[in-house]
């Protein structure tokens, strides 16, 4: 990252109000997305961080399908988890798009 990004990162990291607000938003979004994914029939491994593992039929194929919809996820095949994707919690708008696409692709990628 460049110097300007570093300075802003340090400034935001030292801003306790910003950090607390960001953590609350991430927790709220993570819980919301997980509930909706479960309603869509997906299995999610429990997680205490800002991402989760989503169980699917084939990680490589699911990654390709999501990428074709401009959604970037981590295929966990390299970690000997060929049926899991690592998905990070994003903004509400980005999460809504993810949920829409996963809902449309459920019949292709759900176990």
C-alpha positions in Angstrom: 0.0 0.0 0.0 1.1 3.6 -0.5 2.0 6.2 2.2 -1.3 7.9 2.0 -3.2 4.6 2.6 -0.9 3.8 5.5 -1.5 7.2 7.1 -5.2 6.8 6.8 -5.1 3.2 8.0 -3.2 4.3 11.2 -5.6 7.2 11.7 -8.6 5.0 11.4 -7.1 2.3 13.6 -6.5 4.8 16.3 -10.1 6.1 16.1 -11.9 4.0 18.7 -15.3 5.2 17.6 -14.7 4.1 14.0 -13.4 0.7 15.1 -16.3 0.0 17.4 -18.8 1.0 14.8 -17.1 -1.1 12.1 -17.0 -4.2 14.4 -20.7 -3.8 15.3 -21.6 -3.5 11.6 -19.5 -6.6 10.7 -21.1 -8.7 13.4 -24.6 -7.5 12.4 -24.0 -8.2 8.7 -22.3 -11.6 9.4 -25.3 -12.8 11.5 -27.8 -11.5 8.9 -26.1 -13.1 6.0 -25.6 -16.4 7.8 -29.4 -16.6 8.7 -30.4 -15.9 5.1 -27.9 -18.5 3.8 -29.3 -21.1 6.2 -32.8 -20.3 5.0 -31.6 -20.8 1.4 -30.4 -24.3 2.6 -26.7 -23.7 2.7 -24.5 -25.2 5.5 -22.1 -22.8 7.2 -19.3 -23.8 9.5 -19.3 -21.7 12.8 -16.8 -18.9 12.8 -15.8 -16.1 15.2 -14.0 -14.0 12.5 -15.2 -11.8 9.6 -15.5 -14.7 7.2 -17.1 -18.1 7.1 -16.8 -21.4 5.3 -19.8 -22.2 3.0 -20.3 -25.8 2.1 -21.0 -26.4 -1.6 -20.9 -29.3 -4.1 -17.6 -28.3 -5.8 -15.5 -25.3 -4.7 -13.8 -24.9 -8.1 -17.0 -24.8 -10.1 -18.8 -22.6 -7.5 -15.8 -20.2 -7.6 -16.0 -20.0 -11.4 -19.8 -19.4 -11.3 -19.5 -16.7 -8.6 -16.6 -15.0 -10.5 -18.7 -14.8 -13.6 -21.1 -12.7 -11.4 -18.2 -10.5 -10.2 -18.1 -12.1 -6.8 -14.7 -13.0 -5.5 -14.4 -15.9 -2.9 -11.6 -18.1 -1.7 -11.8 -21.7 -3.0 -10.6 -23.9 -0.1 -9.6 -26.8 -2.3 -5.9 -26.1 -1.6 -6.6 -26.6 2.1 -8.0 -30.1 1.4 -11.6 -28.7 1.6 -12.9 -29.2 -1.9 -16.5 -28.6 -0.8 -16.0 -25.2 0.9 -15.7 -21.6 -0.1 -14.4 -18.9 2.2 -16.6 -15.8 2.0 -15.8 -12.5 3.7 -18.4 -10.3 5.3 -18.8 -7.1 3.2 -21.1 -4.0 3.1 -24.8 -4.6 3.3 -25.1 -3.8 -0.5 -22.4 -6.2 -1.4 -23.8 -8.9 0.9 -27.3 -8.4 -0.6 -25.8 -9.0 -4.1 -24.0 -12.1 -2.8 -27.2 -13.5 -1.3 -29.1 -12.8 -4.6 -26.5 -14.6 -6.7 -26.2 -17.6 -4.2 -30.0 -17.9 -4.2 -30.0 -18.0 -8.0 -27.2 -20.5 -8.1 -28.3 -22.7 -5.2 -29.5 -25.6 -7.4 -26.1 -25.7 -9.1 -23.7 -25.4 -6.1 -25.6 -26.5 -3.0 -24.7 -29.9 -1.6 
